[in-house]
Amino acid sequence: MVGTSVVADTGSGAGPGRPAPRNAVTLTVSAKEDVAEGVVSLTLTHPGGARLPDWTPGSHIDLVLPEGTTRQYSLCGDRWDAHTYRIAVLREPAGRGGSAYVHDRLSPGDHVGVGGPRNHFPLVPSEKYLFIAGGIGITPLLPMVRQAELLGMEWQLLYGGRTRSSMAFDEELMEAYGERVHIVPQDELGLLDLAAWLGAPRPDTKVYSCGPAPLLAAVEAACVAWPPYALRTERFTAAKQTAPVRKAPFEVELRRTGRTVTVTPDVSVLEAVRRAGVDVLSSCEHGTCGTCLTPVLEGRPDHRDSVLADHERAANDCMFLCVSRSCGDRLVLDL
């Protein structure tokens, strides 16, 4: 079984006109730095020097840009620095403009909104770790490497990219950790040799991977024989959607507000709930950011997100309203 988590580094997100995250605070871009070809890092601080909310490895934030766009990015700095957040942004030529704005228009001294942090990709206890990154997928793994090192755990990092110049933080990693970091630029060394690293299951090792879809598919295939929940992944884009389990309308009872809404095939649960006057916070609306997670009191959701792990789906005690639906004719939500 595989744990699949949230997108945090690319251009899915709320566009202009959608509300910013309700808990967003205003932070200052205190530094902007080119860290690789097509990648910039942003350092964010509170304008008044206040302490920022704590976070754990695997966390991401909502970045609300001045023109109203919201995007999600992994925190990749020092979690023990209570006054600074660091993120890295890959320019996405085929994106919807968020990364281009960060690269071309955002400058030190500018203010941005920040929501979160949230963590759907947590580092769980293990005797050993194998971290596998592809390109900008290194960002959520950086704090995990630091945490494993701080705890004195055995770990190795396998880090691939198109070219050495496109691989952010490679020198930082090599200087800090040496031979435990394996840098594999594709133009020099080819693709990652996953068979060599994952061919023999290791019950004492957890595998964490983040990167483009082909890499994650290859890692998942290589880990089929590994113990349940040994692998956790974080995706850049939503998984390909299959047809809903139920094609007919279904009812959703909002237990706390005492309302019942009918969800027809042409609307999402999120949209139906909002039409009933219940405000639910959301951001990406593609089942990747984790913002609209809602407790389920009764019924069985048709999980269609790219966040929950297999065992979390099996519990049927929560769902993401933006993409998930119902397997039966009725759901009861804690709203």
FENTAVEN-V998826 format. One record per backbone hydrogen bond with DSSP energy under -1.0 kcal/mol. CO is the residue of the C=O (numbers start at 1). NH is the residue of the N-H. Records with the same first field share a line. If there is no record, write none. Layout:
CO->NH + NH
//
This chain:
1->229
2->310
3->233
5->235
14->70
15->18
21->24
25->114
27->112
28->30 + 45
29->109
31->43
33->41
36->39
38->91
39->35 + 36
40->89
41->33
42->87
43->30 + 31
44->85
45->28
46->49
56->59
59->75
60->118
61->73
62->115
63->71
64->113
65->68
69->65
71->63
73->61
78->81
81->84
82->52
85->44
86->76
87->42
89->40
92->95
97->101
98->102
99->103
100->104
101->105 + 106
107->110
110->29
112->27
113->64
114->25
115->62
118->60
127->154
128->206
129->156
130->208
131->158
132->210
133->160
134->137
135->138
136->139
138->142
141->145
142->146
143->147
144->148
145->149
146->150
147->151
148->153
149->152
154->129
156->131
157->182
158->133
159->184
160->135
161->186
162->187
164->167
165->37
167->170
169->173
170->174
171->175
172->176
173->177
174->178
177->180
178->181
180->157
182->159
184->161
185->189
186->190
192->194
193->197
194->198
195->199
202->205
204->128
206->130
207->232
208->132
209->234
210->134
212->216
213->217
214->218
215->219
216->220
217->221
218->222
219->223
221->224
223->226
227->230
230->207
231->3
232->209
233->5
250->263
251->331
252->261
253->333
254->258 + 259
259->254
261->252
263->250
264->267
268->272
269->273
270->274
271->275
273->278
274->277
287->306
288->7
292->321
294->319
295->334
298->332
300->327
302->325
309->313
310->314
311->315
313->316
317->296
319->294
320->323 + 324
321->270
325->302
329->251
331->253
332->297 + 298
333->255 + 335
//
